[in-house]
Amino acid sequence: MEGPYSFYGTWETDYLLGEKMAKLYSRDSISDPVDNTAVKIGDEVYGARPDQHGPIGGGNGYADNTTEGDYMVQNLDSLLDALSKAAVGQVIFIPGETEIDLTARIYIEQVTLDLGEGVTLAGNRGHKGSKGAMLTSDALKTPVMIRATGSNARITGLRIRGPNSKRYLDHHQRAFGPDGARHDYYYRFPTSNGIDTENPGLVVDNCEISAFAHAGINLKKSRGHRIHHNLIHHCQYNGLGYGVCHDAASSIIEYNLFNWNRHSIAGSGRSGCGYVARHNVELGVSLSHCFDMHGGRDRKDGTDIAGTSIEIYNNTFRAPMTPVVIRGAPEEKCEIHHNWFPEHDSATNAVRASTRTETENNAYGHNPEKAK
């Protein structure tokens, strides 16, 4: 077991944690500097606060729940059939706490759940206490579980569980230690992704996403993605392990609970890569820094570019690891403000960055008296 406590394999515990956090961080709560997610200093609020759609992390109390669809499915064959037929604006609904195990079909046939343009794949997580339907794979090589093959697809109200909740620190050390075989050896061990797209406008909301070695949500290209009101945890395979990952993509990431990830938000730093992260909560455990943007030195492309535009505001970081690392110079800007860093006492300890990053007007420590 790693860390002060462990949820490896205890998915019921993770769900209950998410529900507890959702109640604690309901939109009616306000800013006790120890127990809740925001602190008020003067007339300004620092840290994350819920919105009218319900609790941070979704679940019980989420206002935009889906409870029916054009297609009602309860097994993998009917789900694949519905995905092949659904048209723009239609909803594929998986009722109650149905569990659909994709392991064998992914392992043998490399099956993916392909979600077309404007189609919604839905469960009812949080509705009348439901945990939401579960899609799961135990195949360590799960390249992609769900792929949005068209624009403006939505994935909502589901539990999406991958095969790898572990860190594999020993494997990383063998690959990249002083005598390691490096990348070739490292990538002999299979990886996994939960949701993947190259098309614009993907929405992922009110889901619990966990245990993917590469990324829970992998945004390869395009703009207009929105990731909100999710519980994303245990994506922590060392060397990868991302909650939400961007390549040449940009997104809005808001009202999510993150825990036990390596980086909860990450970016390749290529031109066009960026995100707005607001009203998210890091619950307390992170293998490495929480919010990330790679720079040119990571890509070895001869530049110092670390994405195009990044905004990080009104987030709460309870993990003791460095909250934000920007590994180069954004093409336009990186603005970091109105966050609450209860485990860090200064901007120097909370943010590592170089040029074109402005860190100002944030709250530090458990009982901040003023913003800095």
NUKOLDO-35207 format. One record per residue (C-alpha): residue number from 1; x, y, z; residue in one letter. Coordinates in steps of 0.02 Angstrom, whole numbers, plus 50000, padded with zeros to 5 digits. Layout:
+------+-------+-------+-------+------+
! resi !     u !     v !     w ! resn !
+------+-------+-------+-------+------+
!  NUM !     X !     Y !     Z !    A !
...
+------+-------+-------+-------+------+
This chain:
+------+-------+-------+-------+------+
! resi !     u !     v !     w ! resn !
+------+-------+-------+-------+------+
!    1 ! 50000 ! 50000 ! 50000 !    M !
!    2 ! 50062 ! 50174 ! 49958 !    E !
!    3 ! 50031 ! 50338 ! 50046 !    G !
!    4 ! 49943 ! 50371 ! 50211 !    P !
!    5 ! 49791 ! 50272 ! 50155 !    Y !
!    6 ! 49742 ! 50172 ! 50003 !    S !
!    7 ! 49585 ! 50141 ! 49902 !    F !
!    8 ! 49664 ! 50018 ! 49780 !    Y !
!    9 ! 49528 ! 49897 ! 49728 !    G !
!   10 ! 49397 ! 49970 ! 49846 !    T !
!   11 ! 49288 ! 50060 ! 49721 !    W !
!   12 ! 49141 ! 50065 ! 49842 !    E !
!   13 ! 49250 ! 50165 ! 49960 !    T !
!   14 ! 49296 ! 50285 ! 49821 !    D !
!   15 ! 49114 ! 50311 ! 49778 !    Y !
!   16 ! 49068 ! 50346 ! 49958 !    L !
!   17 ! 49213 ! 50468 ! 49970 !    L !
!   18 ! 49146 ! 50559 ! 49818 !    G !
!   19 ! 48971 ! 50567 ! 49891 !    E !
!   20 ! 49039 ! 50630 ! 50057 !    K !
!   21 ! 49139 ! 50764 ! 49968 !    M !
!   22 ! 48990 ! 50811 ! 49861 !    A !
!   23 ! 48885 ! 50841 ! 50017 !    K !
!   24 ! 49023 ! 50937 ! 50102 !    L !
!   25 ! 49050 ! 51046 ! 49950 !    Y !
!   26 ! 48867 ! 51078 ! 49910 !    S !
!   27 ! 48822 ! 51247 ! 49839 !    R !
!   28 ! 48750 ! 51301 ! 50007 !    D !
!   29 ! 48914 ! 51282 ! 50099 !    S !
!   30 ! 49028 ! 51430 ! 50125 !    I !
!   31 ! 49204 ! 51450 ! 50171 !    S !
!   32 ! 49258 ! 51384 ! 50337 !    D !
!   33 ! 49447 ! 51388 ! 50305 !    P !
!   34 ! 49472 ! 51208 ! 50365 !    V !
!   35 ! 49319 ! 51106 ! 50320 !    D !
!   36 ! 49255 ! 51177 ! 50156 !    N !
!   37 ! 49327 ! 51225 ! 49989 !    T !
!   38 ! 49334 ! 51414 ! 49990 !    A !
!   39 ! 49386 ! 51555 ! 50104 !    V !
!   40 ! 49319 ! 51732 ! 50099 !    K !
!   41 ! 49440 ! 51875 ! 50128 !    I !
!   42 ! 49356 ! 52042 ! 50126 !    G !
!   43 ! 49234 ! 52039 ! 49982 !    D !
!   44 ! 49329 ! 51911 ! 49879 !    E !
!   45 ! 49315 ! 51721 ! 49876 !    V !
!   46 ! 49468 ! 51612 ! 49854 !    Y !
!   47 ! 49453 ! 51429 ! 49809 !    G !
!   48 ! 49314 ! 51325 ! 49734 !    A !
!   49 ! 49128 ! 51351 ! 49757 !    R !
!   50 ! 48986 ! 51249 ! 49682 !    P !
!   51 ! 48868 ! 51321 ! 49553 !    D !
!   52 ! 48682 ! 51305 ! 49517 !    Q !
!   53 ! 48706 ! 51135 ! 49435 !    H !
!   54 ! 48747 ! 51051 ! 49599 !    G !
!   55 ! 48894 ! 50992 ! 49704 !    P !
!   56 ! 49075 ! 50995 ! 49651 !    I !
!   57 ! 49109 ! 50820 ! 49587 !    G !
!   58 ! 48928 ! 50787 ! 49538 !    G !
!   59 ! 48829 ! 50641 ! 49609 !    G !
!   60 ! 48685 ! 50667 ! 49730 !    N !
!   61 ! 48608 ! 50838 ! 49700 !    G !
!   62 ! 48668 ! 50858 ! 49522 !    Y !
!   63 ! 48536 ! 50957 ! 49429 !    A !
!   64 ! 48564 ! 50904 ! 49248 !    D !
!   65 ! 48537 ! 50718 ! 49268 !    N !
!   66 ! 48477 ! 50611 ! 49123 !    T !
!   67 ! 48349 ! 50476 ! 49168 !    T !
!   68 ! 48291 ! 50411 ! 48998 !    E !
!   69 ! 48345 ! 50398 ! 48818 !    G !
!   70 ! 48303 ! 50355 ! 48639 !    D !
!   71 ! 48394 ! 50190 ! 48667 !    Y !
!   72 ! 48388 ! 50093 ! 48831 !    M !
!   73 ! 48531 ! 49969 ! 48844 !    V !
!   74 ! 48587 ! 49846 ! 48979 !    Q !
!   75 ! 48724 ! 49742 ! 48898 !    N !
!   76 ! 48871 ! 49766 ! 48781 !    L !
!   77 ! 48790 ! 49699 ! 48624 !    D !
!   78 ! 48640 ! 49814 ! 48639 !    S !
!   79 ! 48756 ! 49960 ! 48679 !    L !
!   80 ! 48862 ! 49930 ! 48524 !    L !
!   81 ! 48704 ! 49915 ! 48419 !    D !
!   82 ! 48636 ! 50079 ! 48487 !    A !
!   83 ! 48801 ! 50167 ! 48457 !    L !
!   84 ! 48797 ! 50112 ! 48275 !    S !
!   85 ! 48621 ! 50184 ! 48250 !    K !
!   86 ! 48609 ! 50339 ! 48359 !    A !
!   87 ! 48593 ! 50505 ! 48267 !    A !
!   88 ! 48627 ! 50686 ! 48313 !    V !
!   89 ! 48529 ! 50737 ! 48466 !    G !
!   90 ! 48488 ! 50560 ! 48524 !    Q !
!   91 ! 48525 ! 50486 ! 48694 !    V !
!   92 ! 48586 ! 50310 ! 48736 !    I !
!   93 ! 48539 ! 50275 ! 48916 !    F !
!   94 ! 48608 ! 50139 ! 49030 !    I !
!   95 ! 48487 ! 50124 ! 49177 !    P !
!   96 ! 48518 ! 50110 ! 49363 !    G !
!   97 ! 48678 ! 50027 ! 49418 !    E !
!   98 ! 48699 ! 49914 ! 49267 !    T !
!   99 ! 48877 ! 49851 ! 49247 !    E !
!  100 ! 48945 ! 49820 ! 49072 !    I !
!  101 ! 49114 ! 49732 ! 49070 !    D !
!  102 ! 49213 ! 49762 ! 48911 !    L !
!  103 ! 49368 ! 49664 ! 48963 !    T !
!  104 ! 49357 ! 49513 ! 48846 !    A !
!  105 ! 49299 ! 49611 ! 48694 !    R !
!  106 ! 49435 ! 49741 ! 48716 !    I !
!  107 ! 49568 ! 49608 ! 48743 !    Y !
!  108 ! 49516 ! 49497 ! 48597 !    I !
!  109 ! 49434 ! 49617 ! 48472 !    E !
!  110 ! 49501 ! 49788 ! 48521 !    Q !
!  111 ! 49322 ! 49849 ! 48539 !    V !
!  112 ! 49292 ! 50034 ! 48572 !    T !
!  113 ! 49130 ! 50123 ! 48611 !    L !
!  114 ! 49121 ! 50247 ! 48467 !    D !
!  115 ! 49007 ! 50395 ! 48504 !    L !
!  116 ! 48949 ! 50490 ! 48350 !    G !
!  117 ! 48916 ! 50674 ! 48319 !    E !
!  118 ! 48794 ! 50753 ! 48441 !    G !
!  119 ! 48755 ! 50587 ! 48529 !    V !
!  120 ! 48740 ! 50574 ! 48718 !    T !
!  121 ! 48793 ! 50419 ! 48816 !    L !
!  122 ! 48711 ! 50430 ! 48986 !    A !
!  123 ! 48684 ! 50352 ! 49155 !    G !
!  124 ! 48594 ! 50424 ! 49304 !    N !
!  125 ! 48733 ! 50446 ! 49433 !    R !
!  126 ! 48662 ! 50533 ! 49585 !    G !
!  127 ! 48479 ! 50519 ! 49536 !    H !
!  128 ! 48382 ! 50452 ! 49686 !    K !
!  129 ! 48545 ! 50392 ! 49760 !    G !
!  130 ! 48602 ! 50290 ! 49609 !    S !
!  131 ! 48788 ! 50261 ! 49589 !    K !
!  132 ! 48763 ! 50264 ! 49401 !    G !
!  133 ! 48794 ! 50128 ! 49274 !    A !
!  134 ! 48972 ! 50063 ! 49262 !    M !
!  135 ! 49078 ! 50032 ! 49108 !    L !
!  136 ! 49234 ! 49935 ! 49153 !    T !
!  137 ! 49385 ! 49848 ! 49080 !    S !
!  138 ! 49514 ! 49742 ! 49171 !    D !
!  139 ! 49624 ! 49724 ! 49016 !    A !
!  140 ! 49787 ! 49815 ! 49055 !    L !
!  141 ! 49797 ! 49857 ! 48870 !    K !
!  142 ! 49640 ! 49960 ! 48850 !    T !
!  143 ! 49696 ! 50088 ! 48719 !    P !
!  144 ! 49528 ! 50178 ! 48722 !    V !
!  145 ! 49365 ! 50131 ! 48807 !    M !
!  146 ! 49254 ! 50270 ! 48737 !    I !
!  147 ! 49297 ! 50371 ! 48581 !    R !
!  148 ! 49199 ! 50524 ! 48527 !    A !
!  149 ! 49209 ! 50506 ! 48337 !    T !
!  150 ! 49104 ! 50661 ! 48303 !    G !
!  151 ! 49088 ! 50836 ! 48371 !    S !
!  152 ! 48978 ! 50891 ! 48517 !    N !
!  153 ! 48962 ! 50718 ! 48596 !    A !
!  154 ! 48916 ! 50706 ! 48780 !    R !
!  155 ! 48957 ! 50576 ! 48912 !    I !
!  156 ! 48861 ! 50598 ! 49074 !    T !
!  157 ! 48811 ! 50511 ! 49234 !    G !
!  158 ! 48921 ! 50356 ! 49215 !    L !
!  159 ! 49056 ! 50266 ! 49313 !    R !
!  160 ! 49200 ! 50230 ! 49195 !    I !
!  161 ! 49330 ! 50116 ! 49273 !    R !
!  162 ! 49494 ! 50064 ! 49195 !    G !
!  163 ! 49616 ! 49923 ! 49232 !    P !
!  164 ! 49760 ! 50009 ! 49321 !    N !
!  165 ! 49743 ! 50105 ! 49484 !    S !
!  166 ! 49925 ! 50079 ! 49536 !    K !
!  167 ! 50081 ! 50184 ! 49526 !    R !
!  168 ! 50209 ! 50051 ! 49471 !    Y !
!  169 ! 50353 ! 50151 ! 49544 !    L !
!  170 ! 50471 ! 50003 ! 49527 !    D !
!  171 ! 50438 ! 49987 ! 49341 !    H !
!  172 ! 50471 ! 50172 ! 49314 !    H !
!  173 ! 50633 ! 50160 ! 49412 !    Q !
!  174 ! 50693 ! 50012 ! 49308 !    R !
!  175 ! 50653 ! 50107 ! 49149 !    A !
!  176 ! 50723 ! 50278 ! 49192 !    F !
!  177 ! 50847 ! 50247 ! 49334 !    G !
!  178 ! 51036 ! 50260 ! 49309 !    P !
!  179 ! 51045 ! 50089 ! 49226 !    D !
!  180 ! 50873 ! 50094 ! 49147 !    G !
!  181 ! 50825 ! 50045 ! 48970 !    A !
!  182 ! 50717 ! 50202 ! 48959 !    R !
!  183 ! 50568 ! 50224 ! 48843 !    H !
!  184 ! 50574 ! 50058 ! 48750 !    D !
!  185 ! 50569 ! 49962 ! 48913 !    Y !
!  186 ! 50441 ! 50077 ! 48994 !    Y !
!  187 ! 50316 ! 50060 ! 48852 !    Y !
!  188 ! 50323 ! 49871 ! 48849 !    R !
!  189 ! 50199 ! 49881 ! 48992 !    F !
!  190 ! 50027 ! 49920 ! 48920 !    P !
!  191 ! 49931 ! 50080 ! 48954 !    T !
!  192 ! 49749 ! 50130 ! 48952 !    S !
!  193 ! 49633 ! 50277 ! 48914 !    N !
!  194 ! 49454 ! 50305 ! 48968 !    G !
!  195 ! 49384 ! 50435 ! 48849 !    I !
!  196 ! 49471 ! 50496 ! 48691 !    D !
!  197 ! 49431 ! 50622 ! 48555 !    T !
!  198 ! 49502 ! 50724 ! 48412 !    E !
!  199 ! 49337 ! 50812 ! 48378 !    N !
!  200 ! 49275 ! 50976 ! 48452 !    P !
!  201 ! 49147 ! 51007 ! 48586 !    G !
!  202 ! 49158 ! 50851 ! 48694 !    L !
!  203 ! 49063 ! 50867 ! 48858 !    V !
!  204 ! 49098 ! 50749 ! 49004 !    V !
!  205 ! 48994 ! 50784 ! 49159 !    D !
!  206 ! 48935 ! 50701 ! 49319 !    N !
!  207 ! 49045 ! 50547 ! 49292 !    C !
!  208 ! 49162 ! 50451 ! 49406 !    E !
!  209 ! 49318 ! 50409 ! 49306 !    I !
!  210 ! 49458 ! 50305 ! 49379 !    S !
!  211 ! 49605 ! 50187 ! 49355 !    A !
!  212 ! 49673 ! 50231 ! 49184 !    F !
!  213 ! 49861 ! 50220 ! 49162 !    A !
!  214 ! 49878 ! 50356 ! 49030 !    H !
!  215 ! 49726 ! 50468 ! 49051 !    A !
!  216 ! 49548 ! 50465 ! 49113 !    G !
!  217 ! 49505 ! 50590 ! 48976 !    I !
!  218 ! 49624 ! 50612 ! 48829 !    N !
!  219 ! 49591 ! 50767 ! 48723 !    L !
!  220 ! 49699 ! 50747 ! 48568 !    K !
!  221 ! 49639 ! 50893 ! 48462 !    K !
!  222 ! 49510 ! 51030 ! 48443 !    S !
!  223 ! 49426 ! 51160 ! 48552 !    R !
!  224 ! 49266 ! 51183 ! 48648 !    G !
!  225 ! 49285 ! 51034 ! 48765 !    H !
!  226 ! 49202 ! 51050 ! 48935 !    R !
!  227 ! 49242 ! 50933 ! 49080 !    I !
!  228 ! 49134 ! 50972 ! 49231 !    H !
!  229 ! 49060 ! 50903 ! 49393 !    H !
!  230 ! 49158 ! 50739 ! 49387 !    N !
!  231 ! 49253 ! 50636 ! 49517 !    L !
!  232 ! 49418 ! 50585 ! 49435 !    I !
!  233 ! 49539 ! 50479 ! 49535 !    H !
!  234 ! 49674 ! 50344 ! 49535 !    H !
!  235 ! 49749 ! 50388 ! 49365 !    C !
!  236 ! 49925 ! 50382 ! 49436 !    Q !
!  237 ! 50036 ! 50264 ! 49337 !    Y !
!  238 ! 50207 ! 50342 ! 49360 !    N !
!  239 ! 50272 ! 50430 ! 49204 !    G !
!  240 ! 50095 ! 50454 ! 49136 !    L !
!  241 ! 49941 ! 50454 ! 49248 !    G !
!  242 ! 49831 ! 50602 ! 49199 !    Y !
!  243 ! 49653 ! 50644 ! 49248 !    G !
!  244 ! 49628 ! 50757 ! 49096 !    V !
!  245 ! 49764 ! 50762 ! 48962 !    C !
!  246 ! 49780 ! 50885 ! 48817 !    H !
!  247 ! 49885 ! 50871 ! 48660 !    D !
!  248 ! 49838 ! 51002 ! 48529 !    A !
!  249 ! 49675 ! 51036 ! 48620 !    A !
!  250 ! 49596 ! 51163 ! 48736 !    S !
!  251 ! 49457 ! 51145 ! 48862 !    S !
!  252 ! 49362 ! 51214 ! 49011 !    I !
!  253 ! 49383 ! 51105 ! 49166 !    I !
!  254 ! 49271 ! 51154 ! 49312 !    E !
!  255 ! 49183 ! 51092 ! 49469 !    Y !
!  256 ! 49278 ! 50927 ! 49475 !    N !
!  257 ! 49347 ! 50829 ! 49622 !    L !
!  258 ! 49521 ! 50756 ! 49593 !    F !
!  259 ! 49619 ! 50633 ! 49700 !    N !
!  260 ! 49757 ! 50502 ! 49682 !    W !
!  261 ! 49814 ! 50558 ! 49509 !    N !
!  262 ! 49991 ! 50592 ! 49451 !    R !
!  263 ! 49937 ! 50754 ! 49366 !    H !
!  264 ! 49752 ! 50790 ! 49374 !    S !
!  265 ! 49768 ! 50909 ! 49225 !    I !
!  266 ! 49910 ! 50897 ! 49100 !    A !
!  267 ! 49957 ! 50970 ! 48932 !    G !
!  268 ! 50086 ! 50931 ! 48798 !    S !
!  269 ! 50124 ! 51117 ! 48782 !    G !
!  270 ! 50109 ! 51116 ! 48593 !    R !
!  271 ! 50042 ! 51271 ! 48506 !    S !
!  272 ! 49853 ! 51271 ! 48530 !    G !
!  273 ! 49861 ! 51173 ! 48693 !    C !
!  274 ! 49778 ! 51257 ! 48840 !    G !
!  275 ! 49642 ! 51255 ! 48971 !    Y !
!  276 ! 49538 ! 51355 ! 49090 !    V !
!  277 ! 49533 ! 51267 ! 49260 !    A !
!  278 ! 49413 ! 51339 ! 49387 !    R !
!  279 ! 49317 ! 51283 ! 49542 !    H !
!  280 ! 49405 ! 51115 ! 49552 !    N !
!  281 ! 49462 ! 51032 ! 49714 !    V !
!  282 ! 49617 ! 50926 ! 49741 !    E !
!  283 ! 49564 ! 50817 ! 49888 !    L !
!  284 ! 49735 ! 50777 ! 49960 !    G !
!  285 ! 49840 ! 50643 ! 49871 !    V !
!  286 ! 49941 ! 50672 ! 49713 !    S !
!  287 ! 50092 ! 50575 ! 49652 !    L !
!  288 ! 50168 ! 50731 ! 49572 !    S !
!  289 ! 50114 ! 50911 ! 49543 !    H !
!  290 ! 49928 ! 50931 ! 49516 !    C !
!  291 ! 49905 ! 51046 ! 49364 !    F !
!  292 ! 50037 ! 51037 ! 49229 !    D !
!  293 ! 50091 ! 51108 ! 49062 !    M !
!  294 ! 50242 ! 51036 ! 48971 !    H !
!  295 ! 50370 ! 51148 ! 48886 !    G !
!  296 ! 50481 ! 51133 ! 48735 !    G !
!  297 ! 50620 ! 51051 ! 48833 !    R !
!  298 ! 50502 ! 50905 ! 48873 !    D !
!  299 ! 50460 ! 50886 ! 48689 !    R !
!  300 ! 50640 ! 50919 ! 48635 !    K !
!  301 ! 50576 ! 51026 ! 48491 !    D !
!  302 ! 50698 ! 51171 ! 48513 !    G !
!  303 ! 50569 ! 51291 ! 48587 !    T !
!  304 ! 50518 ! 51349 ! 48759 !    D !
!  305 ! 50332 ! 51348 ! 48717 !    I !
!  306 ! 50218 ! 51289 ! 48857 !    A !
!  307 ! 50047 ! 51294 ! 48775 !    G !
!  308 ! 49952 ! 51445 ! 48711 !    T !
!  309 ! 49835 ! 51507 ! 48848 !    S !
!  310 ! 49809 ! 51444 ! 49026 !    I !
!  311 ! 49694 ! 51511 ! 49161 !    E !
!  312 ! 49692 ! 51434 ! 49334 !    I !
!  313 ! 49577 ! 51518 ! 49459 !    Y !
!  314 ! 49461 ! 51480 ! 49605 !    N !
!  315 ! 49531 ! 51306 ! 49633 !    N !
!  316 ! 49572 ! 51226 ! 49802 !    T !
!  317 ! 49728 ! 51121 ! 49819 !    F !
!  318 ! 49734 ! 51010 ! 49974 !    R !
!  319 ! 49874 ! 50898 ! 49908 !    A !
!  320 ! 50046 ! 50936 ! 49983 !    P !
!  321 ! 50132 ! 50913 ! 49815 !    M !
!  322 ! 50167 ! 51069 ! 49712 !    T !
!  323 ! 49997 ! 51124 ! 49645 !    P !
!  324 ! 50047 ! 51203 ! 49478 !    V !
!  325 ! 50199 ! 51181 ! 49365 !    V !
!  326 ! 50212 ! 51272 ! 49198 !    I !
!  327 ! 50370 ! 51207 ! 49113 !    R !
!  328 ! 50404 ! 51347 ! 48992 !    G !
!  329 ! 50328 ! 51505 ! 48919 !    A !
!  330 ! 50148 ! 51506 ! 48857 !    P !
!  331 ! 50125 ! 51588 ! 48687 !    E !
!  332 ! 49995 ! 51707 ! 48758 !    E !
!  333 ! 49973 ! 51696 ! 48946 !    K !
!  334 ! 49957 ! 51595 ! 49104 !    C !
!  335 ! 49854 ! 51679 ! 49240 !    E !
!  336 ! 49843 ! 51603 ! 49414 !    I !
!  337 ! 49730 ! 51695 ! 49536 !    H !
!  338 ! 49596 ! 51675 ! 49671 !    H !
!  339 ! 49652 ! 51498 ! 49711 !    N !
!  340 ! 49668 ! 51433 ! 49889 !    W !
!  341 ! 49827 ! 51338 ! 49932 !    F !
!  342 ! 49797 ! 51280 ! 50112 !    P !
!  343 ! 49952 ! 51167 ! 50112 !    E !
!  344 ! 50070 ! 51301 ! 50044 !    H !
!  345 ! 50124 ! 51465 ! 50121 !    D !
!  346 ! 50179 ! 51565 ! 49970 !    S !
!  347 ! 50172 ! 51580 ! 49782 !    A !
!  348 ! 50351 ! 51518 ! 49773 !    T !
!  349 ! 50301 ! 51353 ! 49852 !    N !
!  350 ! 50134 ! 51336 ! 49760 !    A !
!  351 ! 50183 ! 51377 ! 49581 !    V !
!  352 ! 50335 ! 51339 ! 49475 !    R !
!  353 ! 50341 ! 51434 ! 49312 !    A !
!  354 ! 50450 ! 51545 ! 49203 !    S !
!  355 ! 50399 ! 51691 ! 49093 !    T !
!  356 ! 50222 ! 51744 ! 49042 !    R !
!  357 ! 50147 ! 51670 ! 49199 !    T !
!  358 ! 50065 ! 51789 ! 49322 !    E !
!  359 ! 50031 ! 51724 ! 49497 !    T !
!  360 ! 49942 ! 51850 ! 49605 !    E !
!  361 ! 49795 ! 51874 ! 49723 !    N !
!  362 ! 49788 ! 51697 ! 49793 !    N !
!  363 ! 49760 ! 51635 ! 49971 !    A !
!  364 ! 49891 ! 51529 ! 50061 !    Y !
!  365 ! 49887 ! 51423 ! 50219 !    G !
!  366 ! 49746 ! 51349 ! 50320 !    H !
!  367 ! 49689 ! 51512 ! 50397 !    N !
!  368 ! 49736 ! 51650 ! 50276 !    P !
!  369 ! 49709 ! 51827 ! 50336 !    E !
!  370 ! 49748 ! 51910 ! 50172 !    K !
!  371 ! 49779 ! 51868 ! 49990 !    A !
!  372 ! 49949 ! 51882 ! 49908 !    K !
+------+-------+-------+-------+------+
